[in-house]
């Protein structure tokens, strides 16, 4: 029997081909999401959307939490792309509340709606920032408080027992955190879902917007733990089409990252 190889970026257990557990799905009730950006129709947050459980762990629903887990490199045992992770995670939260109908785009500005506040505490905190300050350009919100938002997402994942966070000191002086995946199979599932959005057999219009958001944000930030440079090149056109569906946050993230790179080089 021919053994399938795991996709690029998969955790070491996946590459060994070992079976770590089976995937079971359940369905939960919840409000239906409004239409997504660029005329795309968002799927319901709970209705008709499978909630995947892997062993004793559940896959997080938050786009920011998914991006955080995918930015983790199982081979190196640490988070990657730390210099841009704050911007990517902030963008992920903005996409999340945009898809849930809490934000709308008005001439390139993010405006808060009267939709019920999100249940996710990280999304609720970011939304409160926007409500207090009033409409601003999307990039303004991507550039703010990235480090704090990453820590909030990290703490929520630790509370859900998806990661383990241990304090340590670099060179015995500088405080830092050692992060460990408690359930590598969860990350493996997220990576597979991200890669599935790029399959040519799937119509772009039928790809789930939350899955599309994860892979588009990862591609925009060049997270090599999700997509290799070759994969980004091969799927450039499809990634562009998915980015249109995800909405204005993607272009704002791209500009923010370009400005950071220019400033660092200049």
Buried (B, 14 or more C-beta within 10 A) or exposed (E): EEEEEBBBBBBEBBBEEEEBEEEEEEEEEBEEBBEBBEEBEBBEBBEEBEBBBBEEBBBBBBBBBBBBBBBBBBEEEBBBBEEBBBBBBBBBBBBBBBBBBBBBBEEEBBBBBEBEEBEBBBBBBBBEBBEEEEBBBBBBBBBBBBEBBBBBBBBBBBEBEBBEEEEEEEEEEEEEBEBEBBBBBBBBBBBBBBBBBBEEEBEBEEBBBBBBBBBBBBBBBBBBBBBEEEBBEEBEEBBEBBBBBBBBBBBBBBBBBEEBEEEEEE
